[in-house]
Every structure is written in structure tokens, then in C-alpha cells.
């Protein structure tokens, strides 16, 4: 039995989806790592706010004042959410990808960047130039710390940045952020934490981890799409060219010159996503008040899921590290003899289960980890748990995979545009 924990409710818990076998079934969303469903509380707060939203920083009207107040208040909520330093700035972005691109554009000249090759493409690709080192992720956490140490020792003089995910979006395993940050400090390097997968599952403390930047996405934190943040040291951001040129980023404009803002607005030109930012803040406050229940809920479901999946013939889980490590409720696997895309299509069409298949915007990781798991191919299936997950969902996918593997293909599926459909 699974204990019931105090966890925030998600707004789409009762969604029903059609089955090819006829009728409909409650949707089992096991794809929280891609985007998490909206919290009930967020939905209610947004509903209340919608009649009032207006452009921020631009009007004396009451609605504009309300929007400005909520928007600016959310910077503090985000700072608290990751336990950032009081001097850290909070720039609102579209998502983690946007946050890292902003940071990449704000690096001082000749900054060396060290990043593991198994990172999500959002953390792997924005860094340009000859001083970018993409190092192979070792098979132990200890070796990972040493690998960063060696890479940094090899960097030319000048500013340095290590970019690192908190939790792998492929395997859910936690990276040794604190240990790597300590090594980075010894080399005078800064650390940017990709918290897209960590932030929805664990409390983050910038101060305890001693990292410099945190990037996160609202749509993975139980808020709707379109708002994210880059939180961290203000100096590089203040000195950089504005990320976008336009209204809101400026202090004073004449025909001859522009004086740009030096605060976070410098990088937020254009009318911002007021509703999205507000929703992100409400989601963060809600999660922050419920960590114990959230972690317990996911750990119980994950243990149940892994027990069930391990008994399926031909099942192989992808793992970044050889030894078990602390992890969030995400895992990827292959099943010998079954194409991942086909498995995902059958799970959806016949069982009402939503999972992700493919290479998860982490091509290097997925390909390498499939080979390490003793299989071939470039794609896998990913199951990711969250607040919308229940024991019934977990039991359903375990039973479904057992049945699918036992019987092989029962329905005719086609692949007209690269995806399997019934
Ligand atoms: N980093 C990780 C670890 C992720 O899982 C994702 C999203 N899959 C991203 C970055 C990018 O997030 P977004 O698409 O919201 O920019």
C-alpha cells in the first residue's frame, strides 16, 4: 500500500482520453518531465488574475499597478524558491532554453565553458567559441567531479563557467552539484545549474550548493507554458548587451543614443508574459510549502514502478552512473525486441498512458546509455512521475508493458510520418 501524502492537486486529474479498443479511460500522464500539468491552485489564481492583467511598468491605471506589483513580487518568490543570495538578480525568460541563451550571450569575452556531453541540448548547445569543452560524462559521481577538475585545470586564464544539470532528464539521476561547485570554486569558475528537472522535485538552495546561476521552466513546475527564469549573479548580466533591444529595457532614448536599464529589465524588452510569470510564482510558492509530501509521494511511486518494470522480460533501464544514486521520478528504458516509438504508441492508444519516446533532446546521453544498457538504437521510452501520478497509473503501465511484451503486436500500427499510429 502507498500512504497518502499531503500533495498539491493538479487541475487535470480527471481528464479522459479515447482508446482504439473503444470507450475512454482516465488519462495516465506519465510524462511530467516534458511538461507538468497545471496545479489546481495555479489555475484558480490565474482565473482570478485574468480580468486584471495589464502591461507592467507602463501605466498608472489600477490594473497596470496590480500587474506590476505581482510581476515584481514574483522575483522575490523565485529568489526564495531557490534560496538565492539577496544580491542575486531574477530575469524572467520564456524557459530554461531561453535562460541559458541569455547567459551565453552575457558571458565576458573569452569565457571558458565546461559542460558534460550528456546534458540536455538547452544546456549543451548555447555556448560558442573555441573555449567550450564538452567532456564525456564518467560512470561514477566521483569520477564526474574529477573530470570537471581536470577540464578546468586545462582551461586558459580568464573567466570560467561550468554548466551542469541538477537531475538528468533521461535517467532522473541527481548529479553531484555541490561537489562540482566546490571544485569549480577552487579554479575560480562559476557554476550554472540547469534546474529544469530538479526544481519540480527537490528543494534547491543556491547558497548551500554554492552555485552562481539557476535556470528553470514554469511548464515543468506545474504552471502553464511561456515563463521561466534565470536567477543568479547580477554583474555579468548588468555588463552584457541587452538580450533583446526594445521597449522596457531602456532608461532613456534619444535620436543619437540609448541608455539601457541595468536591472533585470535590461534583458526583458517587450511586453512581458505577466500572466505566465504570476502563474510561475504561485506554483513555486505552492511547491515550497509541500516538499515533504511531494518527495515522499514520488519516492514511493518510483520504487513501485521500478519493482514492476524490473520483472518485464527484456527490460533494460538507462543509467548515467554505475552505482545507484539519489534520483527524481524519471526513468528511461528499452525493451529488447520492441521499438520505443511503437511501445509508446500502443501505451497511448490501448491503455491511455502518455509517455515520451525518442532521444529526449539529449542525443549523446540517450545513445551512449542505450549502448551501456547492452542494447542498440538511438531511442528509448521515458516514464516520468509527478504530482499527477497515482499508484493506478504506475500499476497500469507495468501491467500494460507486461501484456504488450507477452503478446507482441495485436493491433495494426502504421508509421506514415515517422510516428506510429493505430
Ligand atoms: N534542461 C533539462 C534538463 C530539460 O529536461 C529541459 C526540457 N526538457 C530543458 C533543459 C529545456 O527546457 P525548456 O524546453 O522549458 O526550455
Boltz pocket constraint, residues with backbone or C-beta under 6 A from the ligand:
constraints:
  - pocket:
      binder: B
      contacts: [[A, 33], [A, 34], [A, 94], [A, 95], [A, 96], [A, 97], [A, 98], [A, 120], [A, 122], [A, 123], [A, 165], [A, 167], [A, 168], [A, 169], [A, 194], [A, 196], [A, 197], [A, 217], [A, 360], [A, 361]]
      max_distance: 6.0
